[in-house]
Amino acid sequence: MKIFIFAAIERANTDQQLPIKIKCVAENYHQEKAMLSGEYITTWAGQIINRKE
């Protein structure tokens, strides 16, 4: 599993002016993007690499 970081804006919150940070654990980028796409508008901000795996 990998940890992905996204900058996101809630789709339902029209007053939100700045993105929030969301950390997510998933097998790959596309899986995580699909999980978040219903609630958030996202852009990729980074990935945490676990050297122990």
N, C-alpha and C positions, 0 to 999 in steps of 0.2 A: 504494500500500500504506500502511496505517496501523499504528501501534504501539499495542497495547492493553496495559493493566496489570491483572492479576487478583490477588486474594488467594485462595489455594488451599490445600486440605487434601487429601492423598493418600487415595484411597479405601481402599487396602490397609493403610495405617498407622494402626492403632487407638490407638497411643500418642501420636500427634501432637496437641499441645494448642494450638499457635499456627499461624496460617496462614503460608505462604511467599509471596513475591512472584514472579510470573511475568510476564515481558515477552514479547509475541508479536507477530508481524507477519502481517497478513492484510488481505484486501480489505474485510471488514466484521466487525462484532461477532458476528453469528450464525455465520459461518464459523469463527471462532476458538473460540467457545464450544463448537461441535460437535467440534472437534479435541481439545479438552482434556477433554471430559465423560467420556470412557472411563476416564481415569486420575485425575482430580481432581474435587473438589467446589469450584466456583468462584463468586466474586462479583466483579462489575466494580469496579475501584478507580480507573481513570482511562484517559486516552488522551493520547498525545504527538502534538501537531499539528506537522507539518513545514511551515513557511511557504514553503519553496522550491519546493514542488510546484505 
